[in-house]
């Protein structure tokens, strides 16, 4: 009911019968301060975001930084919705996945066709970046990063201490976790955020079942795939993982988990390459001290999400400001420097990775292989493959199954089948 109420308010906003969003364009003699809403608060993320602030300042645009803590971005999106309803949206917003088209459909986003032509986005952007950042043939967001989500970060010293090899299958990974527990070592840096737990499940389901299975079972929700023996095998292993890692879990942010990994208090972290950005910001030797390995998978697979910057229609983002911001943040020079700090891959294909960490170089090579073999998959739990409402509901059910040992696999599958898959904010 709350969702439909929110949508009704937004429809009124856009149609003009409610709050007026389209503001009169002010005279462009001076460029005013603009607000930037995002959820980059970890050390590596802050270092990268400071580059954006400096680049815009050099271009004549002053940034009012509005960081919102919460690695999954849910809190930031709730704030955005509330401000949009009130008719005071921020000027620049970090967005991901289908929500870009949803906000564009409601009339909130500036079209960026001119900078797309100037920067030749149709040729210079990765194909996955072209698709997600357009609405009805118009570019409405600036693609910035491509993040790999199926990474396994390992404290090499801990594994050497107990004579353990890097696992190459999920059963081997569970065996290593078991041996670490027997030696009094917590195996996995994992917080109690639903998105962190759901990302672990996504890695397992994708790696164990393969891309085709994952696409059919969890993106398309095909009953035959979702009710298959593969799903039951995955859920059995997920239950075992929960029993191994739950006792050592706490309400820690992902970057706090990374710190425990650095200190040797945890041996593994299964998370995206934002971890690399934090490791580099902490001057950790990667991959010699903390190794980066794709999580076990049947083929060279790549789960991705992307960060984009969207310009919302507000009194401050008149046409001149929008043009300057979009041109600055889409430039190859900015994106090359930004992604090197962020630990990500640039959304443009015309940027050299010279000087990048070897984990990023290897990730790009794996992404290209995965693209050719059909193993390049958008993340469900990190805003890329389904609507926000479906993402949150899916993550909630995964989190519930992880924590409730009385929940049967059949019930989990039934709950997933009942999640609406349509578009929404």
NUNUZA-596995 format. One record per residue: residue in three letters; x, y, z of N, C-alpha, C in turn. Coordinates in pm, whole numbers, padded with zeros to 5 digits, always signed. Layout:
N
ALAXYZXYZXYZ...
***
This chain:
425
UNK+00083-00120+00000+00000+00000+00000+00087+00126+00000UNK+00196+00124+00081+00284+00240+00083+00345+00265-00053UNK+00379+00156-00123+00441+00170-00255+00346+00239-00353UNK+00219+00194-00356+00124+00254-00448+00094+00398-00410UNK+00097+00428-00281+00077+00566-00237+00190+00655-00288UNK+00314+00601-00275+00429+00676-00323+00422+00701-00473UNK+00385+00596-00547+00376+00611-00692+00269+00712-00731UNK+00160+00713-00658+00053+00809-00688+00101+00951-00668UNK+00177+00971-00561+00230+01104-00537+00325+01147-00648UNK+00407+01051-00694+00501+01085-00800+00428+01117-00931UNK+00323+01043-00960+00246+01070-01081+00186+01210-01075UNK+00135+01247-00957+00081+01382-00941+00190+01486-00960UNK+00309+01455-00908+00420+01548-00921+00454+01574-01066UNK+00465+01464-01142+00507+01478-01281+00397+01541-01365UNK+00271+01510-01337+00163+01559-01421+00134+01706-01397UNK+00184+01759-01285+00162+01900-01260+00043+01927-01170UNK-00034+01823-01133-00148+01844-01045-00104+01845-00899UNK+00024+01810-00874+00076+01814-00738+00191+01911-00732UNK+00303+01869-00674+00418+01956-00659+00484+01978-00793UNK+00524+02099-00820+00585+02129-00948+00733+02096-00942UNK+00779+02010-01034+00919+01970-01037+00997+02053-01137UNK+00939+02075-01253+01009+02149-01358+01019+02296-01319UNK+01139+02338-01286+01156+02475-01240+01193+02566-01356UNK+01168+02692-01338+01212+02789-01437+01364+02788-01442UNK+01419+02793-01561+01564+02791-01576+01621+02927-01539UNK+01707+02931-01436+01764+03060-01397+01868+03106-01496UNK+01904+03231-01486+02008+03287-01572+02140+03220-01539UNK+02215+03185-01639+02334+03103-01621+02462+03186-01605UNK+02453+03307-01555+02573+03389-01541+02665+03336-01433UNK+02608+03271-01331+02690+03209-01228+02642+03066-01206UNK+02734+02981-01166+02701+02842-01138+02690+02824-00988UNK+02574+02784-00941+02550+02775-00799+02595+02639-00745UNK+02596+02630-00613+02628+02506-00546+02523+02400-00579UNK+02566+02277-00601+02472+02169-00629+02490+02058-00527UNK+02380+01990-00495+02382+01882-00398+02410+01749-00467UNK+02489+01665-00402+02527+01536-00458+02494+01429-00354UNK+02391+01347-00383+02348+01241-00293+02410+01108-00336UNK+02476+01040-00242+02540+00912-00272+02557+00835-00142UNK+02608+00710-00152+02630+00629-00033+02773+00579-00024UNK+02865+00661-00069+03007+00625-00063+03070+00686+00062UNK+03084+00604+00165+03135+00654+00293+03257+00577+00344UNK+03293+00467+00279+03413+00393+00319+03537+00469+00269UNK+03652+00432+00324+03774+00508+00298+03809+00514+00150UNK+03802+00400+00081+03833+00398-00061+03732+00474-00143UNK+03604+00464-00104+03498+00535-00175+03513+00686-00159UNK+03548+00729-00039+03567+00872-00013+03683+00926-00097UNK+03790+00849-00104+03905+00892-00184+03867+00911-00330UNK+03785+00819-00382+03741+00832-00521+03644+00950-00537UNK+03551+00963-00443+03453+01071-00455+03520+01207-00446UNK+03626+01218-00368+03698+01346-00360+03751+01389-00496UNK+03783+01291-00581+03825+01325-00718+03711+01391-00794UNK+03590+01339-00776+03474+01398-00843+03451+01541-00795UNK+03459+01560-00664+03441+01694-00608+03543+01791-00665UNK+03670+01747-00671+03776+01835-00721+03759+01863-00870UNK+03722+01760-00947+03705+01780-01092+03593+01880-01120UNK+03484+01870-01047+03373+01963-01067+03409+02102-01019UNK+03480+02110-00910+03523+02242-00862+03614+02309-00965UNK+03705+02232-01024+03793+02286-01128+03713+02333-01249UNK+03596+02271-01271+03511+02309-01384+03415+02422-01348UNK+03420+02469-01223+03336+02582-01183+03209+02545-01112UNK+03196+02419-01066+03075+02374-00998+03111+02335-00855UNK+03043+02396-00759+03068+02367-00619+02973+02258-00571UNK+03028+02159-00499+02949+02044-00457+02916+02052-00308UNK+02787+02036-00276+02744+02013-00139+02729+01863-00123UNK+02822+01802-00050+02830+01657-00039+02723+01605+00057UNK+02642+01507+00009+02537+01448+00091+02557+01297+00099UNK+02661+01250+00172+02683+01106+00184+02586+01043+00282UNK+02537+00924+00250+02444+00851+00336+02505+00714+00365UNK+02531+00685+00491+02594+00559+00525+02500+00443+00496UNK+02556+00336+00445+02477+00217+00409+02521+00165+00275UNK+02604+00060+00276+02668+00014+00153+02574-00031+00044UNK+02454-00075+00079+02360-00119-00023+02284-00006-00089UNK+02287+00114-00029+02219+00229-00088+02071+00241-00055UNK+02016+00148+00026+01872+00152+00054+01832+00280+00125UNK+01911+00322+00224+01878+00444+00298+01884+00566+00208UNK+01984+00572+00122+01996+00685+00030+01876+00692-00064UNK+01829+00576-00111+01715+00574-00201+01586+00615-00129UNK+01573+00581-00003+01457+00624+00074+01456+00775+00090UNK+01574+00832+00114+01585+00978+00125+01551+01043-00008UNK+01599+00985-00117+01568+01039-00249+01418+01039-00276UNK+01351+00929-00245+01207+00920-00266+01133+01027-00186UNK+01172+01043-00060+01106+01141+00025+01126+01283-00029UNK+01245+01313-00074+01272+01448-00125+01203+01470-00260UNK+01194+01364-00340+01122+01378-00467+00975+01408-00443UNK+00915+01339-00347+00774+01364-00314+00756+01508-00266UNK+00853+01558-00189+00845+01694-00137+00876+01800-00243UNK+00920+01757-00361+00952+01852-00467+01088+01915-00455UNK+01177+01856-00372+01312+01911-00353+01418+01803-00373UNK+01421+01740-00489+01521+01635-00510+01662+01693-00511UNK+01763+01612-00473+01902+01656-00489+01932+01680-00637UNK+02043+01746-00663+02077+01781-00801+02146+01666-00875UNK+02239+01599-00808+02310+01485-00866+02292+01367-00772UNK+02261+01250-00828+02232+01134-00745+02304+01012-00803UNK+02363+00934-00715+02417+00803-00752+02300+00707-00770UNK+02287+00649-00889+02179+00555-00917+02236+00427-00978UNK+02156+00320-00969+02196+00192-01026+02077+00125-01094UNK+02105+00059-01205+02011-00035-01265+01879+00021-01311UNK+01772-00060-01300+01641-00021-01352+01583+00104-01290UNK+01631+00143-01172+01578+00266-01111+01607+00388-01198UNK+01711+00381-01281+01741+00493-01371+01625+00516-01466UNK+01577+00409-01528+01463+00423-01620+01335+00464-01546UNK+01320+00416-01424+01200+00450-01347+01195+00600-01317UNK+01306+00657-01273+01309+00801-01247+01293+00881-01376UNK+01351+00831-01485+01336+00899-01614+01191+00897-01660UNK+01124+00782-01641+00984+00771-01682+00894+00868-01606UNK+00934+00901-01484+00857+00996-01403+00893+01141-01432UNK+00988+01162-01523+01018+01298-01567+01117+01374-01482UNK+01194+01305-01399+01284+01376-01307+01422+01404-01365UNK+01465+01330-01468+01606+01332-01507+01631+01417-01631UNK+01744+01487-01630+01790+01560-01747+01830+01462-01857UNK+01798+01496-01980+01852+01420-02093+01994+01466-02121UNK+02080+01371-02154+02223+01398-02171+02269+01366-02312UNK+02181+01385-02407+02212+01346-02545+02328+01424-02604UNK+02342+01551-02565+02448+01631-02624+02586+01581-02582UNK+02604+01555-02453+02733+01503-02409+02755+01362-02464UNK+02648+01286-02482+02661+01152-02540+02715+01160-02682UNK+02671+01262-02756+02722+01283-02892+02866+01332-02886UNK+02891+01431-02799+03026+01489-02789+03129+01385-02750UNK+03092+01293-02660+03185+01190-02611+03172+01059-02688UNK+03084+01056-02789+03064+00937-02872+03035+00814-02787UNK+02934+00826-02699+02902+00718-02607+02860+00590-02680UNK+02797+00603-02795+02752+00483-02866+02868+00393-02905UNK+02984+00451-02919+03102+00370-02953+03193+00349-02833UNK+03201+00447-02744+03301+00444-02638+03252+00382-02507UNK+03121+00360-02492+03072+00295-02372+03063+00145-02391UNK+03084+00070-02282+03058-00073-02285+02911-00096-02319UNK+02878-00201-02393+02738-00225-02429+02645-00230-02308UNK+02688-00291-02197+02602-00297-02079+02579-00159-02020UNK+02672-00067-02041+02655+00070-01992+02559+00148-02082UNK+02558+00119-02208+02466+00187-02299+02322+00153-02264UNK+02296+00026-02242+02158-00018-02222+02095+00043-02098UNK+02165+00038-01987+02104+00071-01858+02091+00222-01837UNK+02166+00301-01914+02166+00446-01891+02081+00523-01990UNK+02000+00451-02069+01911+00517-02164+01765+00491-02128UNK+01682+00586-02169+01537+00570-02157+01473+00627-02284UNK+01400+00541-02351+01333+00578-02477+01429+00643-02576UNK+01549+00585-02585+01647+00631-02683+01728+00752-02641UNK+01707+00802-02520+01781+00919-02469+01867+00878-02351UNK+01992+00926-02349+02075+00904-02231+02026+00994-02117UNK+02009+00933-02000+01955+01007-01885+02045+00992-01762UNK+02158+00924-01773+02251+00911-01662+02391+00891-01718UNK+02491+00925-01636+02630+00916-01676+02688+00786-01621UNK+02722+00689-01704+02782+00565-01654+02924+00590-01604UNK+02954+00539-01485+03083+00567-01423+03165+00440-01401UNK+03108+00343-01330+03185+00225-01290+03118+00096-01336UNK+03197-00008-01350+03148-00145-01356+03217-00219-01241UNK+03138-00274-01149+03192-00348-01036+03173-00497-01055UNK+03277-00573-01027+03264-00719-01022+03221-00758-00881UNK+03117-00841-00870+03065-00879-00740+03108-01018-00696UNK+03154-01102-00788+03194-01237-00749+03345-01245-00726UNK+03388-01172-00623+03527-01172-00579+03539-01242-00444UNK+03648-01313-00427+03683-01378-00300+03816-01319-00255UNK+03811-01240-00147+03929-01174-00093+03984-01260+00021UNK+04113-01290+00018+04171-01388+00110+04295-01331+00178UNK+04299-01344+00311+04420-01311+00386+04516-01429+00372UNK+04618-01411+00291+04708-01521+00259+04781-01574+00383UNK+04817-01484+00473+04891-01524+00592+04811-01623+00676UNK+04680-01600+00689+04596-01689+00768+04591-01827+00705UNK+04574-01833+00572+04569-01963+00506+04702-02037+00520UNK+04813-01965+00506+04945-02028+00520+04965-02082+00662UNK+04916-02006+00759+04934-02044+00898+04873-02181+00928UNK+04762-02212+00860+04694-02339+00886+04709-02438+00771UNK+04800-02409+00680+04831-02502+00573+04715-02528+00480UNK+04638-02424+00450+04517-02440+00368+04539-02381+00229UNK+04489-02451+00129+04499-02404-00009+04380-02316-00044UNK+04398-02233-00145+04288-02150-00194+04182-02242-00255UNK+04059-02238-00207+03955-02330-00257+03913-02295-00399UNK+03887-02398-00478+03847-02377-00618+03706-02429-00646UNK+03637-02475-00543+03497-02515-00557+03425-02476-00429UNK+03291-02475-00434+03216-02437-00315+03227-02541-00205UNK+03236-02667-00243+03254-02770-00141+03392-02757-00076UNK+03492-02724-00156+03625-02701-00100+03626-02578-00009UNK+03551-02475-00048+03543-02354+00034+03478-02386+00169UNK+03371-02463+00168+03306-02502+00293+03401-02585+00380UNK+03480-02670+00316+03578-02750+00391+03683-02661+00457UNK+03732-02560+00384+03829-02466+00441+03767-02388+00557UNK+03644-02342+00540+03575-02272+00648+03565-02361+00772UNK+03533-02488+00750+03519-02582+00862+03652-02600+00935UNK+03759-02613+00860+03891-02631+00921+03934-02506+00998UNK+03902-02388+00944+03934-02264+01015+03857-02257+01147UNK+03730-02293+01143+03649-02293+01266+03706-02389+01369UNK+03753-02503+01325+03812-02601+01417+03938-02547+01484UNK+04002-02451+01418+04123-02388+01475+04092-02256+01545UNK+03963-02229+01566+03924-02109+01638+03930-01981+01558UNK+03930-01992+01425+03938-01875+01337+03802-01853+01270UNK+03751-01731+01279+03627-01698+01207+03660-01690+01058UNK+03590-01766+00975+03633-01777+00835+03596-01658+00747UNK+03480-01595+00772+03427-01501+00673+03391-01367+00736UNK+03437-01259+00674+03397-01123+00713+03260-01095+00651UNK+03157-01101+00734+03020-01087+00685+02936-01016+00790UNK+02875-00904+00751+02789-00831+00842+02645-00878+00832UNK+02562-00833+00924+02423-00876+00931+02330-00795+00843UNK+02385-00712+00754+02302-00644+00656+02241-00746+00561UNK+02112-00736+00530+02054-00830+00433+02128-00833+00300UNK+02176-00717+00253+02241-00715+00122+02373-00793+00125UNK+02445-00790+00238+02570-00865+00245+02544-01015+00240UNK+02442-01060+00314+02407-01201+00315+02355-01244+00178UNK+02272-01159+00116+02217-01191-00015+02327-01199-00121UNK+02429-01115-00107+02540-01119-00203+02618-01250-00191UNK+02631-01302-00069+02693-01433-00051+02612-01540-00124UNK+02481-01535-00109+02395-01632-00177+02406-01618-00328UNK+02410-01496-00378+02420-01474-00522+02548-01535-00577UNK+02658-01517-00504+02784-01576-00546+02775-01728-00550UNK+02713-01785-00447+02698-01931-00442+02608-01982-00554UNK+02493-01920-00572+02397-01968-00672+02453-01955-00814UNK+02519-01845-00841+02579-01823-00972+02695-01918-00995UNK+02783-01931-00894+02902-02013-00910+02870-02161-00918UNK+02776-02208-00837+02743-02350-00833+02654-02390-00950UNK+02557-02305-00982+02461-02342-01085+02498-02298-01225UNK+02583-02196-01237+02618-02143-01369+02526-02030-01410UNK+02570-01954-01509+02498-01834-01550+02360-01865-01607UNK+02351-01968-01691+02222-01999-01753+02119-02037-01647UNK+02160-02123-01554+02070-02160-01445+02031-02037-01364UNK+02129-01955-01330+02101-01839-01245+02003-01743-01312UNK+02024-01724-01441+01935-01635-01516+01792-01689-01518UNK+01780-01819-01544+01646-01879-01552+01577-01887-01416UNK+01654-01922-01312+01594-01945-01182+01566-01817-01106UNK+01659-01722-01106+01648-01609-01015+01621-01474-01082UNK+01643-01466-01212+01605-01343-01283+01469-01363-01350UNK+01457-01471-01428+01330-01497-01497+01229-01573-01411UNK+01274-01631-01301+01189-01707-01209+01112-01819-01281UNK+01183-01894-01366+01120-02006-01434+01098-02119-01334UNK+00977-02167-01319+00946-02269-01218+01033-02394-01229UNK+01059-02438-01352+01138-02559-01369+01278-02543-01313UNK+01341-02427-01336+01476-02403-01285+01474-02378-01134UNK+01377-02300-01088+01372-02266-00947+01343-02387-00860UNK+01267-02482-00910+01233-02603-00835+01326-02720-00865UNK+01437-02694-00929+01527-02801-00971+01611-02852-00854UNK+01675-02966-00875+01765-03021-00774+01882-02927-00750UNK+01923-02852-00853+02033-02757-00836+02000-02656-00728UNK+01876-02606-00727+01835-02510-00624+01844-02573-00485UNK+01799-02696-00473+01805-02763-00343+01950-02785-00299UNK+02037-02818-00394+02179-02835-00362+02240-02703-00313UNK+02203-02595-00379+02254-02463-00341+02204-02425-00202UNK+02076-02447-00175+02020-02412-00045+02081-02495+00067UNK+02114-02620+00039+02180-02703+00140+02317-02647+00175UNK+02392-02604+00076+02524-02546+00101+02512-02409+00169UNK+02409-02333+00132+02388-02204+00196+02356-02222+00344UNK+02278-02324+00376+02248-02355+00516+02376-02391+00592UNK+02463-02471+00529+02589-02508+00593+02675-02385+00617UNK+02680-02295+00517+02757-02171+00534+02703-02089+00649UNK+02571-02081+00660+02512-02002+00768+02550-02059+00904UNK+02551-02190+00915+02586-02253+01043+02733-02228+01079UNK+02817-02215+00977+02959-02191+01001+02989-02046+01039UNK+02921-01951+00975+02961-01811+00992+02871-01730+01084UNK+02748-01775+01108+02658-01696+01192+02713-01666+01332UNK+02777-01764+01398+02828-01734+01533+02927-01618+01539UNK+02997-01593+01431+03097-01486+01430+03049-01356+01368UNK+02921-01352+01332+02869-01232+01265+02833-01123+01365UNK+02839-00999+01318+02796-00885+01398+02735-00782+01303UNK+02684-00674+01359+02626-00567+01276+02738-00476+01226UNK+02822-00531+01141+02933-00452+01089+02909-00416+00943UNK+02956-00298+00908+02952-00255+00768+03054-00338+00690UNK+03039-00336+00557+03131-00417+00477+03274-00371+00494UNK+03298-00239+00509+03435-00189+00523+03493-00224+00660UNK+03407-00239+00761+03456-00289+00889+03497-00436+00876UNK+03424-00510+00794+03463-00647+00765+03597-00653+00693UNK+03619-00560+00600+03747-00554+00530+03861-00528+00627UNK+03836-00444+00726+03940-00417+00826+03973-00543+00906UNK+03872-00622+00939+03898-00749+01009+03976-00846+00920UNK+03949-00843+00790+04025-00924+00695+04171-00881+00694UNK+04194-00751+00691+04331-00698+00691+04406-00741+00816UNK+04337-00737+00929+04400-00768+01058+04415-00918+01083UNK+04360-01001+00996+04369-01145+01015+04265-01199+01110UNK+04168-01117+01149+04058-01163+01234+03955-01242+01153UNK+03958-01228+01023+03878-01307+00930+03971-01351+00817UNK+03943-01468+00761+04029-01520+00655+03981-01484+00516UNK+03848-01470+00499+03787-01445+00369+03689-01329+00377UNK+03670-01266+00263+03556-01177+00243+03506-01200+00101UNK+03378-01231+00086+03318-01251-00046+03233-01129-00074UNK+03285-01042-00159+03218-00914-00182+03274-00851-00309UNK+03217-00739-00348+03256-00674-00473+03390-00606-00466UNK+03432-00550-00579+03566-00492-00585+03577-00354-00522UNK+03468-00307-00457+03482-00190-00370+03577-00224-00254UNK+03589-00354-00222+03686-00398-00122+03827-00360-00167UNK+03856-00376-00295+03988-00340-00347+04015-00192-00323UNK+03916-00107-00348+03935+00036-00325+03972+00065-00182UNK+03908-00006-00088+03939+00016+00053+04076-00039+00089UNK+04113-00152+00033+04246-00208+00058+04354-00112+00009UNK+04335-00058-00111+04434+00035-00165+04442+00162-00082UNK+04327+00210-00034+04326+00331+00048+04396+00309+00181UNK+04400+00183+00226+04469+00149+00350+04612+00102+00327UNK+04661+00120+00203+04800+00086+00167+04832-00061+00191UNK+04735-00147+00161+04755-00291+00174+04809-00346+00042UNK+04907-00436+00051+04964-00496-00069+04866-00598-00126UNK+04813-00564-00243+04716-00650-00312+04772-00680-00451UNK+04785-00807-00488+04730-00927-00424+04830-01008-00340UNK+04946-00950-00303+05045-01031-00231+05005-01059-00086UNK+04945-00962-00017+04901-00983+00121+04756-01027+00127UNK+04671-00956+00058+04531-00994+00043+04509-01035-00102UNK+04481-01163-00123+04464-01214-00259+04324-01191-00311UNK+04313-01174-00443+04184-01157-00509+04163-01275-00604UNK+04057-01351-00579+04025-01467-00662+03876-01462-00695UNK+03841-01497-00818+03697-01512-00846+03639-01620-00754UNK+03520-01596-00702+03457-01701-00622+03437-01824-00711UNK+03441-01943-00652+03433-02065-00733+03316-02064-00830UNK+03344-02103-00953+03241-02099-01057+03272-02206-01161UNK+03168-02257-01226+03184-02360-01328+03260-02307-01449UNK+03240-02180-01481+03309-02117-01592+03361-01981-01546UNK+03436-01916-01633+03483-01781-01602+03363-01687-01608UNK+03302-01665-01492+03180-01585-01486+03205-01448-01425UNK+03110-01361-01446+03126-01222-01400+02988-01167-01363UNK+02966-01144-01233+02845-01076-01187+02878-00929-01173UNK+02795-00842-01228+02829-00700-01225+02714-00614-01173UNK+02754-00501-01118+02663-00388-01106+02736-00264-01154UNK+02665-00155-01168+02723-00033-01221+02675+00085-01139UNK+02763+00184-01124+02724+00311-01065+02710+00414-01176UNK+02602+00490-01169+02580+00599-01262+02546+00725-01183UNK+02571+00840-01244+02532+00967-01185+02421+01026-01270UNK+02310+01059-01206+02197+01119-01276+02176+01261-01228UNK+02141+01349-01321+02111+01489-01288+01960+01504-01277UNK+01915+01537-01157+01772+01558-01134+01734+01701-01165UNK+01610+01716-01209+01560+01848-01241+01535+01925-01113UNK+01611+02031-01092+01592+02116-00974+01627+02260-01014UNK+01594+02358-00929+01623+02497-00964+01771+02523-00989UNK+01859+02439-00932+02002+02465-00945+02062+02401-01070UNK+02002+02294-01119+02062+02223-01233+02002+02271-01364UNK+02027+02396-01396+01984+02446-01527+02074+02388-01635UNK+02043+02418-01757+02105+02350-01870+02257+02363-01871UNK+02309+02482-01841+02454+02502-01843+02524+02417-01737UNK+02466+02413-01617+02524+02334-01510+02522+02186-01546UNK+02410+02139-01597+02397+01999-01635+02501+01961-01740UNK+02524+02050-01836+02621+02023-01941+02762+02014-01885UNK+02797+02105-01795+02931+02105-01737+02953+01979-01652UNK+02854+01948-01567+02866+01832-01479+02879+01703-01561UNK+02792+01685-01658+02792+01561-01735+02920+01548-01818UNK+02968+01657-01873+03090+01650-01954+03212+01621-01867UNK+03215+01680-01748+03329+01659-01658+03334+01515-01608UNK+03220+01463-01563+03218+01331-01501+03221+01216-01602UNK+03196+01246-01728+03201+01141-01830+03333+01138-01905UNK+03423+01231-01874+03547+01239-01950+03637+01119-01922UNK+03711+01072-02022+03802+00958-02001+03905+00984-01893UNK+03955+01109-01885+04058+01141-01786+04005+01123-01644UNK+03883+01174-01619+03825+01160-01487+03796+01014-01455UNK+03734+00944-01548+03694+00806-01520+03815+00713-01503UNK+03924+00743-01572+04044+00662-01555+04097+00674-01413UNK+04105+00796-01362+04157+00818-01227+04059+00770-01122UNK+03930+00797-01143+03827+00762-01045+03822+00611-01022UNK+03814+00534-01129+03798+00389-01116+03924+00322-01061UNK+04040+00379-01087+04162+00323-01031+04158+00328-00879UNK+04105+00437-00822+04091+00448-00677+03975+00366-00625UNK+03867+00360-00701+03746+00292-00656+03762+00139-00658UNK+03860+00090-00734+03877-00055-00748+03791-00114-00857UNK+03728-00030-00937+03631-00075-01037+03691-00069-01177UNK+03609-00106-01274+03645-00100-01416+03569+00017-01478UNK+03634+00100-01558+03561+00211-01622+03447+00161-01710UNK+03340+00240-01716+03226+00204-01799+03253+00233-01947UNK+03364+00297-01975+03404+00324-02113+03504+00219-02159UNK+03500+00187-02288+03594+00088-02341+03717+00151-02406UNK+03727+00284-02397+03840+00353-02458+03939+00402-02352UNK+03938+00341-02234+04026+00383-02125+04125+00271-02095UNK+04251+00306-02097+04356+00209-02066+04358+00181-01915UNK+04389+00055-01880+04404+00020-01739+04551+00020-01697UNK+04634+00091-01772+04774+00105-01734+04781+00174-01597UNK+04856+00114-01506+04868+00169-01372+04764+00117-01275UNK+04667+00040-01323+04565-00018-01236+04621-00138-01160UNK+04559-00170-01048+04595-00290-00975+04568-00414-01060UNK+04648-00517-01042+04634-00638-01124+04498-00706-01105UNK+04434-00688-00988+04300-00746-00968+04202-00685-01067UNK+04210-00555-01089+04121-00488-01185+04152-00531-01327UNK+04279-00544-01360+04319-00587-01494+04265-00727-01521UNK+04279-00816-01423+04228-00952-01440+04075-00953-01449UNK+04011-00865-01373+03865-00859-01375+03815-00818-01513UNK+03882-00721-01575+03838-00680-01708+03855-00793-01809UNK+03965-00865-01799+03986-00979-01890+03876-01084-01869UNK+03841-01109-01744+03734-01206-01715+03600-01156-01764UNK+03577-01024-01753+03452-00968-01803+03439-00987-01953UNK+03547-00967-02025+03543-00984-02169+03520-01130-02207UNK+03583-01223-02135+03558-01366-02159+03413-01401-02130UNK+03363-01351-02018+03227-01382-01977+03126-01327-02076UNK+03155-01211-02131+03065-01150-02228+03053-01238-02353UNK+03164-01296-02395+03164-01380-02514+03098-01516-02490UNK+03106-01566-02365+03056-01700-02335+02917-01701-02273UNK+02856-01581-02257+02724-01574-02198+02723-01584-02047UNK+02839-01562-01984+02852-01572-01839+02859-01435-01771UNK+02821-01330-01843+02818-01194-01789+02676-01165-01742UNK+02658-01151-01610+02524-01149-01551+02507-01026-01461UNK+02397-00953-01477+02370-00841-01385+02327-00893-01248UNK+02368-00823-01144+02335-00865-01008+02187-00841-00977UNK+02127-00938-00910+01991-00921-00860+01993-00843-00729UNK+02083-00882-00639+02079-00825-00504+02146-00688-00497UNK+02210-00645-00604+02272-00512-00604+02220-00427-00719UNK+02090-00431-00737+02016-00328-00811+02023-00331-00962UNK+02075-00437-01023+02095-00433-01167+01993-00513-01248UNK+01946-00627-01198+01871-00719-01282+01721-00706-01268UNK+01675-00656-01153+01531-00649-01128+01499-00515-01065UNK+01369-00488-01050+01327-00363-00989+01367-00359-00842UNK+01365-00239-00786+01406-00221-00647+01317-00299-00552UNK+01187-00301-00579+01096-00373-00490+01123-00524-00495UNK+01153-00577-00615+01186-00719-00627+01320-00750-00563UNK+01416-00659-00579+01547-00677-00517+01535-00685-00366UNK+01463-00592-00307+01452-00589-00161+01377-00711-00109UNK+01273-00752-00180+01197-00869-00137+01282-00996-00147UNK+01359-01008-00255+01445-01124-00273+01552-01130-00165UNK+01616-01016-00139+01719-01011-00035+01661-01045+00102UNK+01539-00999+00126+01473-01026+00253+01449-01176+00273UNK+01405-01244+00167+01380-01388+00177+01510-01466+00194UNK+01615-01423+00124+01746-01488+00140+01795-01472+00283UNK+01782-01352+00335+01827-01322+00471+01748-01404+00573UNK+01619-01418+00547+01534-01496+00637+01575-01643+00637UNK+01599-01699+00520+01640-01839+00511+01774-01861+00580UNK+01865-01767+00563+01998-01774+00623+01988-01781+00775UNK+01895-01706+00832+01887-01693+00978+01790-01791+01044UNK+01697-01845+00969+01592-01930+01025+01611-02074+00980UNK+01668-02157+01066+01697-02295+01028+01571-02380+01017UNK+01457-02328+01065+01333-02403+01052+01264-02380+00918UNK+01315-02284+00841+01254-02254+00711+01294-02359+00609UNK+01195-02425+00551+01221-02532+00454+01257-02474+00317UNK+01339-02545+00240+01370-02499+00104+01244-02476+00021UNK+01143-02562+00037+01019-02547-00040+00951-02413-00012UNK+00955-02371+00115+00894-02244+00152+00972-02127+00092UNK+01104-02137+00096+01188-02032+00037+01156-02016-00112UNK+01150-02127-00183+01122-02125-00326+00984-02066-00353UNK+00886-02105-00274+00750-02053-00291+00746-01903-00269UNK+00816-01855-00167+00818-01711-00139+00881-01633-00256UNK+00987-01689-00313+01050-01620-00428+00954-01614-00546UNK+00880-01721-00568+00788-01724-00681+00676-01621-00666UNK+00646-01580-00545+00538-01486-00521+00582-01340-00521UNK+00711-01316-00546+00761-01178-00550+00726-01114-00683UNK+00661-00997-00683+00629-00929-00810+00757-00884-00878UNK+00762-00900-01008+00884-00871-01083+00876-00744-01165UNK+00765-00670-01157+00748-00551-01240+00837-00437-01200UNK+00836-00331-01282+00919-00215-01256+00864-00133-01141UNK+00954-00078-01062+00916+00016-00958+01041+00084-00908UNK+01022+00191-00831+01134+00257-00769+01173+00188-00640
***
